[in-house]
Amino acid sequence: MIHSVVGNKLTTTMELDLCNNRQSTVVIFLLLIIFSAATVSPSYASPIAVAAGEKVELSLYYEALCPYCENFILNYLYKIFDNGLISIVDLKLSPYGNAKIRDDNTIVCQHGEWECVLNTVEACAIHAWPVVNDHFPFIYCVESLTYEGKYGDWETCFAKLNLDPKPVTDCISSGLGNALELQYADEINALKPPHTYVPWVVVDGQPIYDDYIDFVSFICKAYKGSNVPEPCLGLSLSTTTPNYGAKPLNNVCYKDDLNVKSKSTLLEIILATAASWMHPVSTAESV
């Protein structure tokens, strides 16, 4: 059973392992950001030249507060930026997941209203900085905070990454973020075969189901270019057939397990967030 109470995390063995690894992962990724800002690239992460048509399409359909989505982003997906595999990958992130749309066009998220807020925040970040190397560090930062239950601290990621918050905050307060989420809803609902849980990982149009942790093998098998990146060299590809019939246990958030704790709508949360941004301005003007 997936808990939807904000801040109440599952205590499975997987998450305990995640807790042990998270701090080192955050340090590694922030170091990579520093290296990039200084135009210095570690030798093991040197990009290779790949034509756009040769890149493998990798899509991740997820939701901000699913612990297994957090685990995948924080402990697995980030590595393709570290090891150079991103050179052969066209990565697309879709922050909507198992949310539902009511008849009045409001969105209800699986893990409550904060998940709707953070899905929208991440959708706006993708819209503000369309290049994956630009928006992924921000999403990684937000997800590292959600793992700690620090949902309201997501705005600190702007300062941590030296990013201008205005494109994202304007996107949220204007209602564009909600429109983006509705677009993501259309995309995930149009998937064939339909998704049944998140994280839902798709490689070149084919979902890899509960083998998603082994996504690198599927990427390497799908890649047809001649310039093979180091992570694919010597990799055994004999086991990269999706396990279609297997039902994953305790490592996904199922689509039908919708248990919303709050009746607050996404619009109400956005308005409350916008009001908090305006409060310091109003106070300053009254002085």
Protein Blocks (a to p, Z undefined) as FASTA:
>chain_A
ZZfbehiacfbfklmmmmmmmmmmmmmmmmmmmmmmnopacfklcccdddfklpccdddd
ddfklmklmmmmmmmmmmmmmnopmmmpccddddfbjaccdfkopacdfkbjklmmmmmm
mmmmmmmmmplklmmmmmmmmmmmmmnopamlmmmmmmmnopafklmmmmmmnommmmmm
mmmmmmmmmpccddfbdcdddeehiaekjmlmmmmmmmmmmpmcfbdcfklgopafklmc
ccfkbccehiaccfklcccfbfbdfklmmmmmmmmmmmmmmmmmmZZ
